Amino acid sequence: MSDVDPQLDGKSILVTGGTGSFGEVFVRRVLAESRPRQLIVYSRDEFKQFQMAERVRDSALRFVVGDVRDPSRLQRAFADVDVVVHAAAMKQVPTAEINPMECIRTNVLGAENLINAAIDAKVDRVVALSSDKATNPISLYGATKLCSDKLFVAANIMAARKRPRFSVVRYGNVVGSRGSVIPFFKERRATGALPITDVRMTRFWITMEEAVSFVIKALAVMERGEIFVPKQPSMKVVDLATAVAPDCRQEVIGIRPGERLHEVLVPADETPHAREFDDFYVIEPQFHESWGLGLAATYGGQRGRAVESEYRSDTNSHWLRPEELRKFIGD
């Protein structure tokens, strides 16, 4: 499967949350490897847009100040748009617990606003970004992302099996993203000690470039209603701390509210309607037969296999070693 969808050439593409960690890498990749008619960065922080415009210069690039909470602004921004990548979200777990309605307004009601705007504008394709926190959620953030996933899958029926087509991409922790533990560990190196929640804790890890590549692949092969999950390595948090700061001592502080020991990307209750491919999983919508969706037998030329067990960070067959992680995080 090619990393860049040739169908993006000549298209009008909009990315919500486009000034975030994912958004800027996505924008740079699309501008470097395809020729969109226009590429719209939709976000609510005008200063971040100004900074990004200074770093990324291209005649196809457009900036629109707006919030996914504002349906009328979304409808105006979606005029003449072909492809949407929805990356905007309120993501900080502790902040969401303290400000639950703000998280719901952005992650759930914002998703509904985006779906309605995309249907009204007859957008061709929409891919929404999800999280491992959305599977069997124990935090409000995870619960809002699960709700968002359900909305985007069901949106295919609202669109009456015409346009747009909606799908979801779900992956784990992103190396170096805003809110990642890696920048936090780097900041704490000077103290000589790193706080570790639990020595048993494991997480999935993916680089930002890999995440962007996978989203572009999903745009290329999506039918409608699928949740795409890339295969990615796991790593113990203690090994992560060793990779970032090998000379620091590690202090166990206990699991924080809303955290789990291990993460799950394909839970047991989704395995009956999931398929495994060489480098990813596809979770099909449970009701696709009654919807008449007719999902593809293959994706990217690959034919899927039945999934018999959960895809978990602690039972993963692929593990990231500290020396491998150092290649991505630098100094």
N, C-alpha and C positions, 0 to 999 in steps of 0.2 A: 504494500500500500504506500503510495507516495505521501510524503508529509504535507505537501501543499496541494489543495484542491484546485485544479485548473479552472473549475467553474467559478472561482472567485474573481477571475479576470472579467473586467467590465461590470462588476456588480457594485451595488451600493451596500456597504456593510456598516453596521452600528454595533458598538460594544458599550454596554452599560458598566459603570464603574471603571471606565477606561483609563483613568489616571492611577489606578492601583497597580500592585506588583504584577499581576497577570496581564492587565490591560495594556501596559506599555510594551511588554515583551511581545504580546500578540500583535499589536499595531506595527512594531518594527518588523516582525516576521512577514506579515502580510504585505507590507510596503516593499520589502526586499525581494520577495519571491513571487509576487503576482502583481497584476495591474488593475486594482479596483477603480471603478468610476469615481467613487468617493468612499472615504473611511471616516466615520463619525465617532468621536469620543464623547459619550454622554455621561456627565458626572455633575455633582453639585458643588464642587470646590473650584472656584474660578482661579484661585492662586495656583493650585496644582496644575490646572490646565495651562496657565501662563508658563509655568516652569517646564512642562512637557513640550509645549510649542517651541521653546528655546532649544530643547534637546533634540527634538524630532522635527525635521523640516521636509515637507513634501506637499506638492500642489494638490494632491488628492485628500489631504488631511483636513478635517473639519472639527470644530469644537462646539458643543452645545451644552450650556449650563442648564441643568434640570435635575429633578429628583424623581425616582421611580414611584414615590408616594403621590405624585401629581399626574393624574390621568390625562388631563388636557395637554400638559406639556409633552408627555409621551406621544400622544396622538399627533401632535404637530411635528415632533422629531422623527416619527416613523414614516412620514410622507416620502414616497418613492424609495423606500428601503427594501432590499432583497433578502439580506441575511442579518440575523441578530445573534450576538453572543451576550448572554446575561451573566455578568460577573459581579454586579453590584449587590452588596449584602452587608448587614451588620454582623460581625464575625467574632468579636471578643466574648468569650464564654462568661467571665465574671460580670462584664458590663451588661450583658443581656439579662442575667439573673437579677440585677439591681434595677434595670430599666426594661421590664418585660414588654410593655406595650410599644415602646419605641422599636424593639426588635421585631415584634409582630407586624407593625406598620410597614417596616422596610422589607422584611423577608417574606411575609405572607401576602399582605395587601399590595405590596409593591409587585409581587409576582402576578397577582390577579390583574392589576393595572396594565402590566406589560403584555399579558396574554390578550386582553381585550384590545389593546392598541394594535398588536400584531395582526389579529384577525380582521379588525376594521380596515387596516392598511393593506391587507392581502400580501403580507410579507411571505417570502417563499419558505425559509428555513429558520428555526430558532433552536439554539442549544443553550441550556441553562446549566450553570456550574453548581454542583452539589458538594457534599462532604462526607467523609466516613462517620462524622458525628450524626448523620441522618439515619443511620441504621440502629434500630433498637435504642432510640435516644434516651439519655438520662439528664440532659441539660435542655434549657429552653431554646438555646441556639440550635441544637440538634433537632428538637421538635419542630421548630419553624422551617428548617431545611427539609425535613421529611414532608411536612405539609406542602411546601413549595414544590417538591418533586412530584407529589400526587397531583397538584394543580397542573403542572406542565404535561404530565402523561395524559390526564383527562382532557386537556385542552384540545387534543386531536379530535375528540367527539364534538366539542363545541365548534370546531372548524368544519364540521360536517364532512370529514375525510377529503377535504379539498386543500386550500391554502389557509394558513401556513401548516408546515409539518413541525412538530415539537418533539425534541428528545432531550435527554439529560446526560451529563458526564459527572461521574462520582470518583474522586480520588482522595488520597490521604494527605499527610503533611507535605508542604512544599519547602524545599531547602531554600533558606534565605528570604522567604516572603515576609511581609510585614506581620508581626504577631508571632513569627516562628521563634522557637526557643533558642535557635542558633545565635541570632544577634544578642539576645539576652545573656547567653553564656559568654559571648565575647566581651560584653560590657563588664561582666563580673570577674573576668580573669585577673584583673588588677587587685582584687581583694584576696586572692589566694584560695578561695573556696567557691564551689558551685553547689547550689541547692538541688537535690535530687528528690523527687516525690516518692519513688519506690524503686528498689533495685530490680524488681521483676518487670517493670513497665516496658512495653514494646510499642513501636509505632511504624506505620508504613511511611516511606519517604519517596518523593519524586522531585526532580529538578524542575524549575520553572520552564525551561526550554522543552523538557519532555511533556509537561502538562499542556503547553501551547500546541505542540505537535499532535498530541492526542485529540485535543478539541478540534483541530483542523481536519484530522482523519475522520472524526465522528461526523463533521459537517459533510464530508464527502460520501460516506457510506450509509448514513441514517435513512431509515424508512419513516417511521413515526412511532413515538411512544416508548422507545427503548431507553434503558439506563445503561450507558457504556462505562465499564470499569477497567482501567489499564492494570496489567500486572506490574507490580513494583516491589522493590526489596523492603524487608523489615530491618529494624535496628533496635537494639536495647538502648534505653535512655542513658544508662551508665556508659555504654560504649560511645554514644554520641558525645557525652561530656568529656570522655577521654580524648576523642578526636579533636575537639575544640580547644581543650585546655589540659594537656597531659600532665602538667606539673601542679595542677590544683587538686586539693583534697575535695572529696565529695561528701556533703552533709545531707542525710536523709531527713526530709521535713514532713513526709506524709502526703497522701493524695489530696489534691485540692477539690473543693466542691465542683461537681459537674464533670469530673475526669473519670476515666476508666483505666484499668491496668492494661488492657489490650483493645485494639480497634478491629472492627469487622467491616469489610467492604461488600461481601455477598453473604448475608445472614442465612441461617438454615431455612427460614420460611420463604425465602426467595429462590432457593436452589431448584425447586420443581419446575420453574419456568425460566431458568437461566441456562445459557450455553457458554461453553468454554472454547476459546480459540487460542492460537499459539501465543499471542501476547496481550490478550484482553478477554474480558467477559462481556456478554450482553444479557441483561435482565429484561425479558419481554413483559409487556403489560399483561396482567392477569386476565383481562377481559378482551384481549385483542380479537379472539375468534368471534365473539358476539358483536364486536365493533366492525367486523369485516375488514380489518386492516391489511391482512395478507402480507405479513412480514417476510423479509428476505430469507431464503434458505442459506445464503452465504453472505459474508461481509468481507470486502476486500479480497475476494477470491478464496477465502477460507470457509470451510464447512465446520460448524460447531459440534461440540461433544456435550453430552449430558454432564451436569455438575452434581456430584454426589455429596460434597461436604462444604462447609462454610469456608470462605476465604478470609482468614484471620491473620493478624500481624504476629501472633505468637506461634502459629503452626505453619507459617509460610515456608516454602522450600528455598526461597531466595533471600539471603541475608547480606546486608551491607557491612563491610569491615571498616574499622576506623580509618585505615589508610586510604580506602576508596572514597570515603566522605571528604577527606582533606583535599582531594582534587577539586571538589566543587565549592568548598567554603573559603579557600584561600587562607590568608592570615587574619 
